[in-house]
Amino acid sequence: MPAQGKRDQIPVVGPMLLYFLPLPLLPAIFIALLKGNVVNFLASLVALSLVWGGAWLTRRGIKRDVEIQRLGWSRLPARPWKLLGGLAAGVATGLCTLLILRRPPVMAGSVALATLAGVLLSYGIDSLFYGRLRRAPLTTADRDVAELLEEARLKIDSIDRASRQIHNPELNRRIRRINARAVEILATIADDPAIVRRARKFLKVYLDGAQRVTEGYARVHRDQPSRQLEDNFRNVLVTIEDTFVEQQRKLQEKDALDLDVQIEVLTRQLKEEGVI
Amino acid sequence: MAKRPLSVLILRKSVGSLLLWGTVGLISLQSFFFVIVR
């Protein structure tokens, strides 16, 4: 089963304060309009748009952080989202102070800076410095490679979700290691898209296999737990992990040795274990 | 990302929220009243 195209599986709590604190500006827009006060109307309209726009930007920054923590990388490009969000909100409060409250520019500037500080302190500074994650795979110029990597990332995400339904610390650890290996392999491909041809079958067969076996086990062991099933699952996980390590080594060595042979072996084992 | 003590995190978020309430919240509310009055 291919990874479902549900891109927003990971729940993210948005910057709620930035959504509801500027709400008084909403009636202000209509009141200024009714009164025919153009400056107040435009200032409150632009300010509200900027704060909500800033909230949207900040939410992207938060989402990126959450994805990186959970999956090891993010499909969102590395941009200073929260900084941009804070700046937008800062410009908004500065604008209101200057044009609606008619305070001096120095005060407007101070208010803007305080807002920026508020956003960065509340939601954190953008994590742009996660080493290899800066080279986000989706920045690759090759659209096909980007799609393949995105699909693979969604499969890793599914494996991660299924793993959380398996309440066995030892198996969870194994799955986490497999996912970490998979992320490393994806990062290697992103670094050198030319090797994707060699890794294509790996991405399709291995990750599919790992996803199916994990989801299948999570489902079955909940309904009818069995020692034999757990042992089979563990064996498959060991094989998958070993092969992932080997794949990563060969990809890094740029060793064109026939990877397909290994994949055939794993596929056969997955079939024998009744996984695919 | 290096793990920081929970107390530092709570303090940071509290100061941040306070600044947001004091700027975005207060300025919006004041703007609302100013728009009504003027």
Interface residues (C-beta under 8 A of the other chain):
Chain A: L17 L18 L21 P22 L23 P24 L25 P27 A28 I31 A32 K35 N37 N40 A43 S44 A47 V51 A89 A92 T93 C96 T97 I100 L101 V111 A114 T115 A117 G118 V119 L120 L121 S122 Y123 S127 Y130
Chain B: M1 R12 K13 V15 G16 S17 L18 L19 L20 W21 G22 T23 V24 G25 I27 S28 L29 Q30 S31 F32 F34 V35 I36 R38
